[in-house]
Amino acid sequence: MRLGISTVAIAAMSILLAGPAVAAPAEEFPSQAGPISVATVAEGLEHPWGLAFLPDGRMLVTERPGRLRLVGADGALSAPIGGVPQVYANGQGGLLDVALDPAFTENQLIYLSYSEPGGPGGGTAVARAKLAGDRLEQLQVIFRQVPKLDSGHHFGSRLVFLPDGTLIVTLGDRNRREHIADLKSHVGKLVRINSDGSVPADNPFVGQAAYAPEIYSLGHRNAQGAALNPATGALWTAEHGARGGDELNQPQPGKNYGWPIISYGREYAGGKIGEGTAKPGLEQPVYYWDPSIAPSGLAFYTGDKFPAWRGNAFVGALKFKLLVRLTMEGDRVVAEERLLEDLGERIRAVVQGPDGYLYLLTDDDDGRILRLTPAS
């Protein structure tokens, strides 16, 4: 029997734990737009990775070891949602991003990216399922990375729906660079699929036998940030470099973004990567960081709670444990501000909430959901 959204909401609320954790005092941090307050919404999450808001204001949050939870507005965590697929919880792998179907209010479908076990190790996969109270139903795997590899690194895994309803999945190089040049593989690529996993007829390499038809763009090391700019509808990604050379890109269909042929970073052991920083036929980043900030999570701010930030891009930083604010003019970055430098926690995800505030996930054994508001 099909569950209406009100039924789903009631059933989901029934599994929330009896009461929220006692809220810790908010912390205050400086910014160029004035002081900001950072409050803990929820804690006790084991390496949370992805966050999506439901229409009623509750949140779906993934935990990398393989758990999906509902989080109430009061911070109460549900028991783990049933029916989540088995994950290859190795290194950076596990249960990763979560996204709602554009028609969620009608179909209650959600999408999960995760490292799926199989072969010699695992590979990024995407599944969709119906959220029905305390479990997922009708789970269907709609995409599997080819090939699966024995590596716990660089799964990519951010999910973004484009304005036409197709789904972008970011895929890392799995720390196996030799597979990137294989155009039949998904390693080091962005892929674009329909919501049922089929291949859009207008993908750039459809009909070309040398290419996997799902490929949207090439030459990516490990994009763990991806978002649409709501003002333009354009896709943007934030991508890990090696020792330096993290990139902000605006991926275009069919284009090659250079990894590992060109990079602004260097090998971890020293020495240049590939052939330098530029080569004809390979795209330049819109912006890059050197030294590396280890970017994860990306959001464009469109709310009214921080008027001075409207149109800015926000990127989480794992390495320096801070939040980066980028002032944009069209498709250019014209200024950078580093926020929350004294927070002392790795920022895994950045999401604008329906209330106009910014929400962050901290990557820790005892990870938190944080809410940023203007300080009183």
C-alpha positions as CSV (number, residue, x, y, z in Angstrom):
1,M,0.0,0.0,0.0
2,R,1.4,3.4,-0.9
3,L,2.1,5.6,2.1
4,G,1.2,9.3,1.9
5,I,3.7,11.9,3.1
6,S,1.7,12.5,6.3
7,T,1.7,8.8,7.1
8,V,5.4,8.6,6.5
9,A,6.0,11.6,8.8
10,I,3.9,10.1,11.6
11,A,5.6,6.7,11.3
12,A,9.1,8.2,11.2
13,M,8.4,10.4,14.2
14,S,7.4,7.4,16.2
15,I,10.8,5.9,16.0
16,L,12.7,9.0,17.4
17,L,14.3,8.4,20.7
18,A,12.5,9.6,23.7
19,G,14.2,13.0,24.1
20,P,16.9,15.2,22.6
21,A,20.4,15.4,24.0
22,V,20.9,18.4,26.3
23,A,22.0,21.2,24.0
24,A,25.5,22.6,24.5
25,P,25.9,26.3,24.6
26,A,26.4,28.0,21.3
27,E,29.9,29.2,20.3
28,E,30.5,32.5,18.7
29,F,33.0,33.1,15.9
30,P,34.0,36.3,14.0
31,S,33.3,36.9,10.3
32,Q,33.5,39.8,7.9
33,A,29.7,40.1,8.1
34,G,29.7,40.2,11.9
35,P,29.8,37.6,14.6
36,I,28.2,34.2,13.9
37,S,26.8,31.7,16.4
38,V,27.4,28.0,16.0
39,A,25.0,25.7,17.8
40,T,24.9,21.9,18.1
41,V,21.7,20.5,16.7
42,A,22.6,16.8,17.2
43,E,25.6,14.8,18.3
44,G,26.6,11.2,18.8
45,L,26.9,10.5,15.0
46,E,29.7,8.2,13.9
47,H,31.5,10.0,11.0
48,P,28.3,11.5,9.4
49,W,28.8,12.1,5.7
50,G,25.6,13.2,4.0
51,L,22.6,15.3,5.0
52,A,19.2,16.0,3.4
53,F,16.3,17.9,4.7
54,L,12.8,16.4,4.5
55,P,9.8,18.6,3.6
56,D,8.7,18.7,7.2
57,G,12.1,20.0,8.4
58,R,13.6,16.8,9.8
59,M,16.9,15.6,8.4
60,L,18.2,12.4,7.0
61,V,21.8,11.8,7.9
62,T,24.2,9.1,6.8
63,E,26.9,7.6,9.1
64,R,29.8,6.2,7.2
65,P,29.8,2.7,9.0
66,G,26.5,2.0,7.3
67,R,23.7,3.7,9.3
68,L,21.0,6.1,8.1
69,R,19.1,8.1,10.7
70,L,16.3,10.6,11.0
71,V,17.1,13.7,13.1
72,G,14.3,15.8,14.6
73,A,14.3,19.5,14.9
74,D,15.1,19.1,18.6
75,G,18.2,17.0,17.7
76,A,16.7,13.6,18.7
77,L,18.2,10.7,16.7
78,S,16.1,7.9,15.4
79,A,17.2,4.3,15.7
80,P,19.0,3.2,12.4
81,I,16.6,3.1,9.5
82,G,16.1,-0.5,8.3
83,G,16.7,-1.7,4.7
84,V,20.0,0.2,4.1
85,P,22.3,-1.7,1.7
86,Q,25.4,-3.4,2.9
87,V,28.5,-1.2,2.6
88,Y,32.2,-1.8,2.1
89,A,33.2,0.2,5.2
90,N,36.9,0.4,4.5
91,G,39.1,3.5,4.8
92,Q,37.0,6.4,3.3
93,G,34.3,4.0,2.1
94,G,30.9,3.3,3.7
95,L,27.5,4.8,3.5
96,L,28.1,8.3,2.0
97,D,25.7,10.8,0.5
98,V,21.9,11.0,0.6
99,A,19.5,13.0,-1.7
100,L,15.8,13.3,-2.1
101,D,14.0,12.7,-5.4
102,P,12.9,16.0,-6.9
103,A,9.3,14.6,-6.6
104,F,9.8,13.3,-3.0
105,T,6.5,14.6,-1.8
106,E,4.7,12.4,-4.3
107,N,6.9,9.3,-4.4
108,Q,9.0,9.3,-1.1
109,L,12.1,8.2,-3.0
110,I,15.5,8.8,-1.6
111,Y,19.0,8.1,-3.1
112,L,22.0,6.8,-1.3
113,S,25.6,6.6,-2.5
114,Y,27.9,4.1,-0.9
115,S,30.8,1.8,-1.4
116,E,29.4,-1.5,-2.4
117,P,31.4,-4.7,-1.5
118,G,32.3,-7.0,-4.3
119,G,35.1,-8.2,-6.5
120,P,38.5,-7.6,-4.9
121,G,37.1,-4.9,-2.7
122,G,34.3,-2.4,-3.5
123,G,33.1,0.4,-5.7
124,T,30.8,3.4,-5.5
125,A,27.2,2.5,-6.1
126,V,23.9,4.4,-6.0
127,A,20.6,2.9,-4.7
128,R,17.1,4.4,-4.5
129,A,14.4,3.3,-2.2
130,K,11.1,4.5,-0.7
131,L,11.3,6.0,2.8
132,A,8.5,4.3,4.7
133,G,8.6,5.2,8.4
134,D,11.5,3.3,10.1
135,R,12.8,1.5,7.0
136,L,13.5,1.6,3.3
137,E,11.4,-0.3,0.9
138,Q,11.7,-1.4,-2.7
139,L,15.5,-0.8,-2.7
140,Q,17.0,-0.8,-6.2
141,V,20.7,-0.4,-7.1
142,I,20.6,2.0,-10.1
143,F,24.3,2.5,-10.7
144,R,27.5,0.6,-10.0
145,Q,31.1,1.8,-10.6
146,V,33.1,-0.3,-13.0
147,P,35.5,-1.7,-12.1
148,K,35.4,-2.5,-8.3
149,L,38.8,-2.1,-6.8
150,D,40.7,-3.2,-3.7
151,S,41.2,0.3,-2.3
152,G,39.7,2.2,0.5
153,H,40.3,5.6,-1.0
154,H,38.6,8.3,-3.2
155,F,35.1,7.2,-3.7
156,G,33.8,10.6,-4.6
157,S,30.0,10.0,-4.0
158,R,28.3,13.3,-3.9
159,L,24.8,13.3,-5.5
160,V,23.3,16.3,-7.3
161,F,20.1,16.4,-9.3
162,L,20.3,18.8,-12.3
163,P,17.4,21.0,-13.3
164,D,16.4,18.5,-15.9
165,G,15.9,15.8,-13.3
166,T,19.0,13.8,-14.2
167,L,21.4,12.8,-11.4
168,I,25.1,13.6,-11.2
169,V,27.3,11.2,-9.2
170,T,30.9,12.2,-8.5
171,L,33.4,9.3,-8.7
172,G,37.0,9.4,-7.4
173,D,40.1,7.9,-8.9
174,R,40.2,5.2,-6.0
175,N,43.9,6.0,-5.7
176,R,44.4,3.9,-8.8
177,R,45.5,6.4,-11.5
178,E,46.0,3.7,-14.2
179,H,42.3,3.3,-14.5
180,I,41.5,6.9,-15.3
181,A,42.6,6.7,-18.9
182,D,40.3,3.7,-19.4
183,L,37.3,5.4,-20.9
184,K,35.1,2.4,-20.4
185,S,35.7,2.7,-16.6
186,H,34.0,5.1,-14.3
187,V,37.1,5.8,-12.3
188,G,38.0,9.5,-12.0
189,K,34.8,10.6,-13.8
190,L,31.5,12.3,-13.1
191,V,28.6,10.3,-14.4
192,R,25.1,11.4,-15.3
193,I,22.1,9.0,-15.1
194,N,18.4,9.2,-15.1
195,S,16.6,8.7,-11.8
196,D,16.0,5.1,-12.7
197,G,19.6,4.5,-13.6
198,S,19.2,4.5,-17.3
199,V,21.5,6.6,-19.5
200,P,20.3,10.0,-20.8
201,A,20.2,10.1,-24.6
202,D,22.1,13.4,-24.6
203,N,25.1,12.3,-22.5
204,P,28.2,13.5,-24.3
205,F,29.6,10.1,-25.2
206,V,26.4,8.2,-26.0
207,G,27.0,6.1,-29.1
208,Q,30.8,6.3,-28.9
209,A,32.0,2.7,-28.4
210,A,35.3,3.7,-26.6
211,Y,33.4,5.4,-23.7
212,A,31.1,4.3,-20.9
213,P,27.9,6.0,-21.9
214,E,27.2,7.3,-18.3
215,I,30.3,9.6,-18.4
216,Y,29.6,13.3,-18.1
217,S,33.1,14.6,-17.5
218,L,36.6,13.2,-17.0
219,G,39.9,13.8,-15.2
220,H,38.7,14.1,-11.6
221,R,40.7,13.0,-8.6
222,N,38.1,12.9,-5.8
223,A,35.2,15.4,-5.8
224,Q,33.5,15.3,-2.4
225,G,31.7,18.6,-2.9
226,A,29.1,19.1,-5.5
227,A,26.2,21.6,-5.8
228,L,24.1,23.6,-8.2
229,N,24.4,27.4,-8.2
230,P,20.6,28.2,-7.9
231,A,21.2,31.5,-9.6
232,T,22.4,29.9,-12.8
233,G,21.5,26.2,-12.5
234,A,25.2,25.4,-13.2
235,L,26.9,22.4,-11.6
236,W,30.0,23.1,-9.5
237,T,32.4,20.6,-7.7
238,A,35.0,20.9,-5.0
239,E,37.8,18.3,-5.6
240,H,40.7,17.0,-3.5
241,G,44.1,17.5,-5.0
242,A,47.2,15.7,-3.7
243,R,49.8,17.8,-1.8
244,G,48.1,21.1,-2.9
245,G,46.0,21.6,-6.0
246,D,42.5,21.2,-4.5
247,E,40.1,22.5,-7.2
248,L,36.8,24.3,-7.6
249,N,35.4,23.4,-11.0
250,Q,32.3,24.1,-13.1
251,P,32.2,20.7,-15.0
252,Q,31.0,20.8,-18.5
253,P,29.8,17.8,-20.5
254,G,32.5,16.0,-22.3
255,K,35.4,18.0,-20.9
256,N,38.5,16.6,-19.3
257,Y,39.7,18.3,-16.1
258,G,43.2,17.0,-16.3
259,W,43.9,14.6,-13.4
260,P,46.6,13.2,-13.3
261,I,48.1,14.7,-16.4
262,I,48.0,18.3,-15.0
263,S,47.7,19.5,-11.4
264,Y,48.6,22.5,-9.2
265,G,49.6,20.1,-6.5
266,R,52.6,17.9,-6.0
267,E,53.1,14.3,-5.0
268,Y,52.9,13.5,-1.3
269,A,56.5,12.3,-1.5
270,G,57.6,15.3,-3.5
271,G,58.0,15.9,-7.2
272,K,55.6,17.2,-9.8
273,I,52.5,15.4,-10.9
274,G,52.1,14.6,-14.6
275,E,53.2,17.2,-17.1
276,G,52.7,20.4,-15.1
277,T,49.8,22.8,-14.5
278,A,48.4,23.2,-18.0
279,K,48.1,21.4,-21.3
280,P,46.0,22.1,-24.4
281,G,42.7,20.2,-24.4
282,L,42.6,20.0,-20.6
283,E,40.4,22.3,-18.5
284,Q,41.8,24.7,-15.9
285,P,40.1,25.0,-12.5
286,V,38.0,28.0,-11.7
287,Y,39.9,28.3,-8.4
288,Y,42.5,26.2,-6.6
289,W,44.0,25.9,-3.1
290,D,47.7,25.4,-2.4
291,P,48.3,24.2,0.2
292,S,45.4,21.8,0.2
293,I,42.4,22.5,2.5
294,A,41.0,19.0,1.7
295,P,37.5,20.2,0.5
296,S,34.4,18.2,1.3
297,G,30.9,19.6,0.9
298,L,29.8,22.6,-1.2
299,A,26.7,24.8,-1.0
300,F,25.7,28.1,-2.5
301,Y,23.9,30.5,-0.1
302,T,20.5,31.9,-1.2
303,G,18.9,32.6,2.1
304,D,17.9,35.8,3.9
305,K,19.5,35.2,7.3
306,F,22.9,36.3,6.1
307,P,22.2,39.0,3.4
308,A,25.9,39.8,2.9
309,W,26.5,36.1,2.0
310,R,23.8,35.8,-0.6
311,G,25.3,34.2,-3.8
312,N,28.5,33.1,-2.0
313,A,29.8,29.5,-2.1
314,F,30.7,27.6,1.1
315,V,33.2,24.7,1.2
316,G,34.0,22.5,4.1
317,A,37.7,21.9,4.9
318,L,38.8,18.6,6.4
319,K,42.5,19.4,6.7
320,F,42.4,22.9,8.3
321,K,39.1,22.2,10.2
322,L,37.3,25.2,9.0
323,L,34.7,26.6,6.6
324,V,35.7,28.5,3.5
325,R,33.4,31.3,2.1
326,L,34.0,32.3,-1.5
327,T,32.7,35.5,-2.9
328,M,31.5,34.9,-6.5
329,E,31.1,37.3,-9.4
330,G,29.5,35.3,-12.1
331,D,31.7,32.3,-12.7
332,R,34.8,33.8,-10.9
333,V,35.9,33.7,-7.3
334,V,37.0,37.2,-6.2
335,A,37.6,36.7,-2.5
336,E,38.0,34.0,0.1
337,E,37.2,34.2,3.8
338,R,38.1,31.4,6.3
339,L,35.5,30.9,9.0
340,L,35.4,28.8,12.2
341,E,39.2,28.4,12.4
342,D,39.0,27.7,16.1
343,L,36.3,25.1,15.8
344,G,38.9,22.3,15.7
345,E,36.7,19.8,13.8
346,R,36.8,18.5,10.3
347,I,33.9,19.8,8.2
348,R,32.4,17.0,6.0
349,A,29.3,18.5,4.6
350,V,27.7,22.0,4.1
351,V,23.9,22.4,3.5
352,Q,21.6,25.3,3.5
353,G,18.5,24.5,5.5
354,P,14.9,25.4,4.6
355,D,15.1,28.0,7.4
356,G,17.8,29.9,5.6
357,Y,20.6,28.9,8.0
358,L,23.7,26.9,7.2
359,Y,24.2,23.4,8.5
360,L,27.4,21.5,8.8
361,L,28.4,17.9,9.5
362,T,31.6,17.3,11.5
363,D,33.6,14.2,10.6
364,D,34.4,12.5,13.9
365,D,33.7,9.4,16.0
366,D,31.3,11.6,17.8
367,G,30.2,13.8,14.9
368,R,27.8,16.7,15.2
369,I,25.3,18.6,13.1
370,L,25.9,22.3,13.6
371,R,23.7,25.3,12.7
372,L,25.2,28.7,11.9
373,T,23.1,31.8,12.7
374,P,23.9,35.5,13.1
375,A,25.0,36.2,16.7
376,S,22.5,38.2,18.7
